Amino acid sequence: MVLAEFDGQVKYKSSEYLWREKQRHDALVRMGWRTERFIWDDFRNLIALRHRVMTLFPPAAARRWRPVADLWK
């Protein structure tokens, strides 16, 4: 099970919120989720971002997929 999350600085407004986020993440990991986090800088290189996303899935599944026009320029 894979969970992709976008992290922005705005969401971490206090140390209390950061602690709750850590607890939430730890609970997801205990349930068997793999979490991949992305930030704005990841979108500067779409080829690298695409590769990173594709590696989250089994190679046999990823080989069958084709990019959607205009999504990965």
Secondary structure in CASP SS format (residue, H / E / C, confidence):
PFRMAT SS
TARGET T0000
AUTHOR 0000-0000-0000
METHOD secondary structure of the structure
MODEL  1
M C 1.00
V E 1.00
L E 1.00
A E 1.00
E E 1.00
F E 1.00
D C 1.00
G C 1.00
Q H 1.00
V H 1.00
K H 1.00
Y C 1.00
K C 1.00
S C 1.00
S H 1.00
E H 1.00
Y H 1.00
L H 1.00
W H 1.00
R H 1.00
E H 1.00
K H 1.00
Q H 1.00
R H 1.00
H H 1.00
D H 1.00
A H 1.00
L H 1.00
V H 1.00
R H 1.00
M C 1.00
G C 1.00
W C 1.00
R E 1.00
T E 1.00
E E 1.00
R E 1.00
F E 1.00
I C 1.00
W H 1.00
D H 1.00
D H 1.00
F H 1.00
R H 1.00
N C 1.00
L H 1.00
I H 1.00
A H 1.00
L H 1.00
R H 1.00
H H 1.00
R H 1.00
V H 1.00
M H 1.00
T C 1.00
L C 1.00
F C 1.00
P C 1.00
P H 1.00
A H 1.00
A H 1.00
A H 1.00
R H 1.00
R H 1.00
W C 1.00
R C 1.00
P C 1.00
V C 1.00
A C 1.00
D C 1.00
L C 1.00
W C 1.00
K C 1.00
END
